[in-house]
Amino acid sequence: MIPKPPAREASLGFLYFPPYRVQGVSIAGEQTCVMVPELDVCFDIGLCPRAALANKYLAISHGHMDHIGGLAYWCSQRHFQGMGAGTIVCPKAIEKPLRDMLAAYNALEEQVTPFELIPLEYEQSIEIKNGIELKSIELDHTVAASGYVVVEKRSKLREEFNGLPQEKLRELKDKGTEITKILDIPLVAYLSDTAPGAAMLREDVREAKVVIAECTFVEPDHVERAGVGKHLHINHVVEWLPLLKAEALVLIHLSRRSNIGMAKKQLRASLSKAESERVHFLMDYGTNRKRYEAQAEEAERKERERNRAGASG
């Protein structure tokens, strides 16, 4: 009898929520790496898919190997391919171990691989694009852990000045009057390994356009296991979803023993149709492929209509 072929490696999951792509791989205990290319950020790096190299910012949630195992490779490959030094964001509590780990790899390779490491305390932010910041938030896991919210800083005219002519507004501004205020618009929230708790109820998480969150267990008899490891169970998602204003909740970090079909059935049984349709599983390849094909078909239809309208005009 000939041996069986090797198991297939996980390919990238992919979802599109205009204008953001959410892509990557996430399997509990093995690897998590989730990218949002439009924001130039990658969350965690358990292994390093080639697509992760293009993201300048890498936000590490915590020090478990399935979330940081590809870190040194990411730094080394960016340097090798002439892509410049990447910027690593991490919880302040793990700054020293990460520096020590990367220094050890430098010694092994006998070269200096450039990188920038920015440790953040909870609630601290860094700017990753013009007017867009990455903020660290506290998670409740078995080790120090951070979630992240990408926030757009948007300037808006103060209500008391609405309706004034431009000349008057310029006059007020020249006199030193603050005529605008800065609004924080949450774009994407990332909740890695965590027990249910305060992070899920934060306003900036609940109001993000896209929320990416772990859900490690779905089986009914695994609620206790989720509690021991400080992970989310699908039951927690059912309770949480009505509080979210997000266009989409992307669930990651299911274990290999978890059945996505069972999880989707539970969601449909416990939530309204509209609510359950907001939930997506990053590794649900077939469903996500069909969804994207429908999006592409719709985009082509609209393009044809625009072309016809332009030709007739």
N, C-alpha and C positions, 0 to 999 in steps of 0.2 A: 504494500500500500504506500502510495506516495504521500509526503507530508502536505498538510494544508498550507495554502499561501498565507502570508502575514496579514494581520488585521489592517484594514484601511485606516490611514491617519484621518483625523477630523479636518474637514475643509472649513473655510470661513463661512460663518453664518452672515446673512445680509438682509437688512431692512432699510427701506427708504421712507423717511417722513420729511417731505420737502420743507426746508432746503437741506436737511441733515441725513447723511448715511450713518447707520449704526452697523458695524461689521466686526467680526472677530470670532474667537473660539472661547468657550467657557464650559468646562466640565469640572465639577467639584472634586477637589483632591488631586487633580491632574494639571490643569492649566486654565488660566483666565487671562484674556487679552482682548479688550474691547476698544475699538477706535471710532472716533467721530472726525473724519478727515476734514470737513469744512471748518472745524474749530482747531485743527492742527494738534489734536490731543489724543493720546492713547492712555487708557486706564488699565493699569496692571500689565504684567508681562511674564506670566508663568512660563511660557515658551515665546519664541520670537518669530511670528509669521513675517514673511518678507514685507507685507504691506505695512507693518508697524514701523518700519524704518523711516518712512516718509514723514512721520509725525514728529515735530520738533520737541513737543512737550510730552513727558511721560509721568503720569500721576499714579504713584504707588499708594495702595490703600493700607497694606500691612505686610509683615515680614514672613508670612507663610510661603513655602517654596512654590506652591502652585500659583502664586501671585508675583513672585520676583525671580523665578528660576532663569528667565531669559534676559535679565537686566544687563549683565556684563556683556553678553553677546550683542545686545542692542547697541550699547556704547561702542563696542569694537567694530561692528559692521558699519555703523554710521561713519566712523573714522576711516575705515578701510575703503569705503566707497566715496569718500570725499564729500560727505553730506554735512560736515560740520559737527561741532559738539552738541549733543542733545542736552536738554534741560530736564532734570529729574526733580519732581516735587514729591515730598514724602512727609509723613508725620514726624514731628520734631523728636519723638521718643526713639525713633530708629535711625536717626542720622548717623551716629557713630558706627553701629554695626554695618550699615550700608557702605560708609566710607572705607571701613576695614576690609569688607568683602571685595570692593572694587580695587583697592590697593593690592590685595592678594592676587587678583587676576593680572594686574599690571606686572607684578613680579613674575608670574608664570609665563606671560607672553614676552617678558623682557622688553617692554615698550611702555610709553606713557600714552594711555588712551584718554583724550580730553573729554570732559563732561562738566556740567554745572549741576550741583546738587543744592536745592533750595528746600530746607526744612520749614514746615509751616506749623505753627500752633493752631489749634482749632479757632475758627473764625477769621484767620488771616487769609489774605488774598495776594495773588500776583497777576499782573496783566499779561495775557497771552496773545491778544490782538488789540488793535486800536479800539479802545472803548469796551473791551471784553475782558473780564477777569475770571480767574479760577479760584474758588474759595474752598478752604478745608472745613469740614464739619465733623463732629465727633460721632463715632459709631460705637456700639456696645458688642464687642467680640471677646474672644478668649485672650487676645493680645491687644496692645495699643493699635487702634485702627481709625482711619479717616475715610469719610466719604467726600464727595466733591460736588459743588454746584458751579456751573458756568453761567455767569451773570453779565448781561449787557448793561452798561451805564448809558442811559438815554436822557438827553437834556430836553426839558419841557418848559414852556412858558408858564409862569405862575398864574393861577386863576384870576387874581386881582388885576392882571394886566391884559386879559383876554379882550380883544376888540379894539385895542389902541392902535393907532396908525404907526407905521414903521418909524416915522420921524420922531414921534413921542417916545417910542421904545429906545431908539438910539440916544435920545436926550437923557433918559433915565439911566441908561447904561453908562454914558459918559460922566454922569454925576456920581457913579459908584454904586448905584442901586442894583441889587441882585434881582434880575428880572426872570431868571430861570431856576429850576430845581432839577436835581438829578434823580431819575427813577432807576431802580434796580429791576431789570427784567430777567427772570430766570429762564434760561434756554434749555439746558440739559442738566439733570441731576444724576449722580452715580452713587448708588449705595451698594458697596461690596458686602462682605460677610458681616452680618449683624443680627443681634436679637431684635425682636420688635420693640419699638420704644420711641424716644423723643425725636430722633432723626427723621422718622417717617411722618411726623406731624408738623415739622417745620414749614413755615409759609413758603419759603423759597423752594423747598422740595415739592410741596403740594401744587405749586403754581408753575413749575417748569413745564415747558412744551413737551419734552420727552424725559421720562424717568427710566433709568436703567437700574434694575435691582436684582439682587440674588434671591433665589428661591430654591433651596437645596433639596427639600423633601416634599413629596406629594402624597405618599401613601397614608391612609388614615391612621395606621398604627405607628407612624414615625413622628408624631407630634412631640413625644417625650425626647426622642433623639435630637430633634431640632433644638429643643431647649438646652440640652446638655452641651451641644456644640456651639450654642449661640448663633443659630441660623434661622432663616425664615422658612416656614411651612406654607403650603398653598392656602391653608385656612387663614393665615395672617393676611395674605394677599386679598382674599375675599372680604375681610373686614376693612382693609385699608383702601381698596379701590374707590368706593363711593366718596372718600374724602379728597381724592386726587382730582385736580382740574386738568391734568395732562391730556394731551391729544393721544399719547401712547405710553403704555407701560411695557418695557421690554424686560422679560425675565431671563436671567442667566444663572449659571452655577448649579444647574441640576446635576445630580449624581447619575452615574451610568445605570443605577438600579431604578431610577425614576422614569416613569412612563409619561411622555408628553401627552399622549392621547387620553390617559386617565386624568391628567391635570386639566386638560381642556374640557373634558366632560364634567368635572367638578365645578369649573367656573360657569359653564352654561347652566348647570343645575342650581347654582347659588346666586347668580347675578342676572340682571336684565340682559337682553340681547345686546343693547347698545353698550353696556358696561363691559360685558365679556369680550366684545369685539375690539375694545381698546387694549386688550392684553395680547402680547405677542411673545413668542419664545425664540430667542436668537438661534437656537440649534434646530428649529423645526423647518428643516430644509425644504421639504416638498411644499408645505403651505406657503412659506415665504417666497419660493420661486413663482408659484402661481400668482401670488399677490403682486409681485414685481412685474410679471408679464402683463397682468391686467393694467397696471399703472403705465407701462410702456405703450400698450395699445391705446389707452385713453389719451396719452400725450400725442401720439401720432394722429389720432382722430382730430384733436383740437388744432394741430398744426395744419392739417389739410383744410379745415374750415377757415383758418386764418388766411391761408393761401388763396382759397376761393374768393373770400371776401375782398382780399387785396386786388385780385385780378378783375373782379366785377366793379370795384371802385375806380 
